[in-house]
Amino acid sequence: MATEGSTRAVVTALSANLAIGVSKFVAAAVTGSASMLAEGVHSVADSTNQVLLLVGGRRAKRPASALHPFGYARERYVYAFLVAIILFSLGGLYAVYEGYHKIVDPHPLESPLVAVIVLLIAAVLEGYALRTAVGEANRVRGKRSWFRFIVRSRNPELPVILLEDSGALLGLLFALLGVSLSVATGNGIYDGVSTLLIGVLLVSVAVVLAVETKSLIIGESAVPEQLTAIEKALVSSPGVLRVIHLRTMHLGPDELLLAAKIAVGEHDEGRDIAATIDDAEARVRAAVPTAKVIYLEPDIYRPA
C-alpha cells in the first residue's frame, strides 16, 4: 500500500538523519566549519520533520467523530505544512545567518579531513535514504515525471522525503566544495559561501513544500485520470443518462469525497432510481477505490 511505502521511506530517512546529525555536530566542533554546523542543524530539522510526518500519519488514522464526521485524514497535510515551516526557519534561515557571519568574519578550518570524511559518510547514508524514497515513489508514480508527481501527488510524505533527501545531498555537495576550497586557498570565506548556498537551498525547498501542502489543506480535487474514471463509471451504470456535474475533494491522501448530480429518466420510479444510485456507487468504488464518501443526486437533465 502507498501508506506503508510512505512510512517506510520516512523511517529510513529518520534513521539516516539521526546518525548523520550527530557526526556533523562532532565534525563542526572539531573543525570550526560553519557549513558543517549548518548541515548539522539541517539534519536536526530533517529528523524533526520526519517525526512530525510519523505523528501526523498516526493521528490521521483516528476514527471519525461527531465533531469531525469525515475523519482526521487531513492531519497528514497539516503536519506536512509544519515540516515546511521548520525546514524554512530552523534549517534555511539559520544557515543563511551562519553563512553571512562566516563571510563577514572568515577563519581557517582545523582538521578539515574530519569534515570531509563525515560529509562522504553522510552522502552515502542520504543516498540510501533517497534511493528508498525513490523506490517507494516509483510504485505509485506511474508514467508521470518527477515534477508532475511532486506537484500532483495527494500523498504528502513521499514528496516531502524526496525533496528533503535531494536537498540534503545537494547541501552536502555545497559543504564539501566549501571545505575543499577553504583548505586549498587557506581562505575560510568559501566555507561561508557554501553555508549561504545551503541556506538558500533549504529556503527554496521549504517554499515549494509550503505552497504544495497549503493547497492540499485547502482541498484539492481528484487527479484528471481519476475524474475520467469516475465519470466513465457513472455513465456506464444502467439508468444514468449523463453526469450533469461532478465535484471531488481529497479528505486525505487515500480518502476522496465525491458529489455528483446524475441525470435519470423523467419517468423513472423511486425504486428504480435508488437501484441506479446503488449500482453507480458500486461502479465508482470499483474504478477508484479511494472514493470513500460518495453523494449522488438524481435529477432530470434540462439543457440550458
N, C-alpha and C positions, 0 to 999 in steps of 0.2 A: 504493500500500500504506500501511497505517496507520503502519508503522515509518518509512517515508520521510517521511510527513507530520509525524510527531513530530520527526524530525531537522531538518526544515526550520524548524519552529517554534522549536526550541532555538537553532539557528544565528542566526535572525533576532533573537531576544531577546538573545543574547550580543553580537551586533554593536551593537545599540542601547545596551545597558548599558555597554559599554566606552567609547563616545563620551560617554554621559551622565555616567558616573562621573568622567571627567577634568574635565568642565565644572563639575560640582558641587563638587569639591575646590578648583578655582580660585576659584569664587564664594564658598566658605566662607572661604578665606584673605583675600579682598578685603573681605568684609562682616562677618566675625566671627560669622556666623549659626550657632547650634547646630543648627537644623533642617536647614540646608544641609549641615553636616558629617555629621549623621545620615543624610541622604539619600545623601551620597557613600559612606558605609560600607555603606548599603543596596545601592547599585549594585555595590560590590565583592563583597558577599555573593551577590547575584544572578548576577554574572559567574562567580564560583567555582562556584556551583551548576550553572550551565549547562555549564561544563567537565566537572563531575562526571557530569552526565547523558550527555554525549557519550562520556566514558570508559567509563561503565557500559554504554552501548549497544554500544560496540566490543568490550568484553571478553565480553559476553553471546553474541557470535557464535562464540566458540571451540568447536571440535568436542568431543563427549563424550569422556571418558577413563575409564580403569579406576577411578580414584578418584571421578569424578563421571559415572556412567553415563547420567544423564539430562541432561547438558549443564550450561551455565553461564547459562542464560537468566535465572535469578533474580538475577543480579548487577545487573540494571537496578533491581530492588526495593531492593537493599542500598544502591546509590548514591543512589537517591531518598530513602532514610531519612537518609543523611548530609546531603543537601540540607536536610532539615527541621532537623537539629541545628545546622548552620551558620547557617541563617536565624534560628533561635531565639537562639543565642549571639552570633554576630558582628553580626547585624542588630538583633534585637529588644532584647536586654539592653543593648547598647551605647547604643542610642537612649534607652532608659529612664534609663540612668545620666547621659547628657548632658543630657536634659531636666530631671532633678531638679536638677542643679547650676546650670542656667541659671535655673530658677525661684528657687532659693535666692540666687543672685547674678546678677541680670539686668543687662544693659548694652545701650545703644542700638546699632543696626546702622549700619555705614558702607557707603556706596554701595549702598543697597538695590535700586536699579534693575538692577544686575548680577544680583542673585539672582532678581529677577522674570523677567528675560529668559531666564536659564538654566532656570528652572523651566518656563517656557512651551515652550521648545525641547524639554526633557526630556519634557514631557507629549505633544508631537507624536510623538516617537520611540517612547515607551512605547505610545501609542495605535496606532501602526503595528504594533508587535510583537504587541500584544494582538489586533489585527484578523487578523493572520496565524494566530495560535493558534486563534482562534475559527473561522476558515475551515477549518483542518485538522480541528478537533474536530467541526464540523458534518458532515464526511464520514462520520464513524463514530458520531455521537451518535444519529442516528435521531430518534424522537419523544420521547426522554427529556428531562426538564427538566435544566437545568444542574446543579442539586444532585444529582439522581439519576445524572447522567453522572459527576460527580466522585467520588461515593461508590461507584458500581458499576463504574467503569472498571477494567480489569485492566492498562491501559497507564499506567505511572506518569508518563511525560514530559508528556503534554498537560495532565492536571490540575495538575501542578506549575507549568507555564508559565502556565496560565490564572490560578491563584491568585496567583502571583508578580506577573504583569503587572497584574492587577486591584488587588492590594495596593499596587503601585508607583504607579499612577495616583491611588489614594486618598491615599497618603502625600504625593504631590506637591501635592494639594489642601490637605492639612493644612499643609504647609510654606508654600504660597502665602498661606493665610489668616494663619498666624503672622507671616510677614514683613510683610504688609499691615497687620495690626493693630498690630504693633510700631512701624511707621513712622507710622501715623495717630495713635497715642496717645503716642508717644515712650517707651513702656514696653517693655523687652525681655522682660518676663515672658511675653508672648504667644508669643514665639519658643520659649521653654522649654516652654510648654504644648503647642504643636504638635509639638515634638520628642518629648515624652512620649507623645502620641497616636500618633505614628508607631511608637514602640517597642511600645506595646500592640497595635497593628495587626499588626506583624510577628510578635510572640509568638503571637498568635491564629492567624495563617495557619500558622505553624510547627507549632503543636499539632495543627491539623487534618491537615496533611500527615503528621506523625509517626504519628498514630492510623491513618490510612488505609494508609500504607506498611508499618507494623508488621503489619497484618492480611494484607497481600499476602505478606510474608516468611514468616509462619506458614503460609500456604497457603489460598487461597480457592477455592471451587468455581466451576464454570461459572455464568454468569448464568441466570436462570429460562428465558429463551427458548431458550437452548442446551440446557438439560436436557430441555425439552419436545421439541425437535427430535431429540435423541439417542434418547429413548425411542420416539418415533414411528418413527425409522429402524430401531431394533432389532426392534420388533414387526411391522414391515412385511416383514421377511425371512421367506421360507417356512421353516418348521421351528422358528421361535421362537414358543412359545405365549404367553409373557409375560415381563416383566422382574421378576425376584424382588427384586433390589436393585441400586442404581446409585450409584457414588461417583465424583466427579470432583475434580481439583485442578489449578490452574494451575502448571505448571513455569516459566512465563514468560508475558509478555503474549500471545504468539502460539503458545504450546505448552500443550496440555491433556492431562493424564493421565486416562484413563478406565478404570475397573474395574467390571465388571458380572457378575452371576450371572443367566443366562438359562435359562428352562425349556424343555426339549425333550421330545419324546415318549419315554415309558419303553421303547418297543420300537425306537427308532432305533438304527441301527448306527453304529459309529465313523466310517466313511467319510462317512455322511450328516451326522453331527454336525460333522465337520471342514468339510464344504462349507457347512453352515449358518453356522458361525462366520466363514468367509471372506466369505460374502455379507453378513453383518451388519456386519462391519468395513468393507467397501466402502461400504455404505449410510450408515454413520455418518460416514465421511470425506467423503462427498459432501455430507451435510447440514451438517456442522460441520468445515470444513477445518482448524481449529486443533487438532482431536483428533489429535495426533501419535503418542501412545503409548496403545494400546488392549489391555486384557486382558479376555477374555470367558471365563467359566467356565460350562460347561453343567451342568445339574442337573435333577433331577426335582422338580416343584413339589409340595409337601406342605402343604396348608392347615393352619394352626395349630389 
